[in-house]
Amino acid sequence: MDVILDTLRAGLPVLILQFAVTLLLLALGVVAYMAITPFHEMRLVREGNLAAGIVLAGTTVSLAIPLAATLATSAFTLDILIWGLVAVIVQLLAFAVASALIRGLRGMIEAGNVAAAWVLVGMQFAVALLNAGAMAG
């Protein structure tokens, strides 16, 4: 039992630190995403816009997927920070490309077009999965 407690005492602070860094990166990614989008997700969500809710939730999950891979495969907190920032940047670029490919995205999301929201989220999920695979090496 002492071995288990010693392991817990040694590992728990590292786990908490690495988890906190990853959550911080996720929050940073969501804030950066909301800053670069042409629509105001939180206002639209408060107004009951389902498409905006889908996009914001999908973006959050899309950011979390590669961050989870980084958290699972990195031995050091600095690795998580560096590769996590790379993962967030890749996901933000994926949004930029996807939104350029979907003409009139802003108007569609603001109008509550759920189909457009799911297409965007699908593109983000696809890139997130590939990003996570690359991060896991």
C-alpha positions in Angstrom: 0.0 0.0 0.0 2.9 2.4 0.7 4.1 2.0 -2.9 0.8 3.0 -4.2 0.6 6.0 -2.0 4.1 7.0 -2.8 3.3 6.8 -6.5 0.2 8.8 -6.0 2.1 11.5 -4.1 4.7 11.7 -6.8 2.4 11.5 -9.8 -0.7 13.5 -8.8 1.0 16.9 -8.8 2.4 16.2 -12.3 -1.0 15.0 -13.5 -2.7 18.1 -12.1 -0.2 20.4 -13.6 -0.3 18.8 -17.1 -4.1 18.6 -17.0 -4.2 22.3 -16.0 -1.9 23.3 -18.8 -4.0 21.4 -21.3 -7.2 23.0 -20.0 -5.5 26.4 -20.3 -4.6 25.6 -23.9 -8.1 24.5 -24.7 -9.5 27.8 -23.2 -6.9 29.8 -25.2 -7.9 27.9 -28.3 -11.6 28.6 -27.8 -11.0 32.3 -27.1 -8.8 32.6 -30.1 -11.4 30.8 -32.2 -14.1 33.2 -31.1 -11.8 36.1 -31.8 -11.2 35.1 -35.5 -14.7 34.0 -36.4 -16.9 36.4 -38.4 -19.9 35.7 -36.1 -20.5 36.1 -32.4 -21.1 32.6 -31.1 -22.0 33.4 -27.6 -24.6 36.0 -28.5 -26.1 33.7 -31.1 -26.1 30.8 -28.6 -27.9 33.0 -26.1 -30.4 33.8 -28.7 -31.1 30.1 -29.3 -29.2 29.7 -32.6 -28.7 25.9 -32.9 -26.2 26.2 -35.7 -24.0 28.5 -33.6 -24.2 26.1 -30.7 -23.2 23.2 -32.9 -20.2 25.1 -34.3 -19.0 26.3 -30.9 -19.4 22.8 -29.4 -17.8 21.1 -32.4 -14.9 23.6 -32.3 -14.3 22.9 -28.6 -14.2 19.2 -29.2 -12.0 19.6 -32.3 -9.5 21.6 -30.2 -9.7 19.0 -27.4 -9.0 16.0 -29.6 -5.3 16.8 -30.5 -4.7 18.3 -27.1 -5.8 15.0 -25.6 -3.3 13.2 -27.8 -0.6 15.6 -26.8 -1.4 15.1 -23.1 -1.4 11.3 -23.5 1.9 11.1 -25.3 4.0 13.8 -23.8 6.3 13.1 -20.9 7.0 16.7 -19.9 4.8 19.7 -19.3 6.9 21.8 -21.8 6.2 19.2 -24.5 2.5 19.6 -23.8 2.7 23.3 -24.0 4.7 23.4 -27.2 2.9 20.7 -29.1 -0.4 21.9 -27.6 0.1 25.3 -29.1 1.0 23.7 -32.4 -2.2 21.7 -32.2 -4.3 24.8 -31.5 -2.8 26.7 -34.4 -3.4 23.8 -36.8 -7.1 23.7 -35.7 -7.5 27.4 -36.1 -6.0 27.2 -39.6 -8.4 24.3 -40.3 -11.3 26.6 -39.4 -9.9 29.4 -41.6 -9.6 27.0 -44.6 -13.0 25.4 -44.0 -14.7 28.8 -43.7 -13.1 29.9 -46.9 -14.4 26.8 -48.6 -17.9 27.3 -47.3 -19.0 30.5 -49.1 -21.4 32.7 -47.0 -20.7 30.8 -43.8 -21.3 33.8 -41.6 -24.8 34.4 -43.0 -25.6 30.7 -42.9 -24.6 30.3 -39.2 -26.3 33.6 -38.2 -29.5 32.3 -40.0 -29.3 29.1 -38.0 -28.4 26.8 -40.9 -27.7 23.6 -39.1 -26.5 21.8 -42.3 -23.7 24.4 -42.8 -22.8 24.0 -39.1 -22.4 20.3 -39.4 -20.3 20.5 -42.6 -18.0 22.9 -40.8 -17.8 20.7 -37.7 -17.2 17.6 -39.8 -14.2 19.3 -41.5 -12.9 20.4 -38.1 -13.3 16.9 -36.6 -11.5 15.3 -39.6 -8.5 17.7 -39.2 -8.6 17.2 -35.4 -8.3 13.4 -35.8 -5.5 13.7 -38.2 -3.8 16.3 -36.0 -4.2 14.0 -33.0 -2.6 11.1 -35.0 0.3 13.3 -35.9 0.7 14.5 -32.4 0.7 11.0 -31.1 3.5 10.2 -33.5 
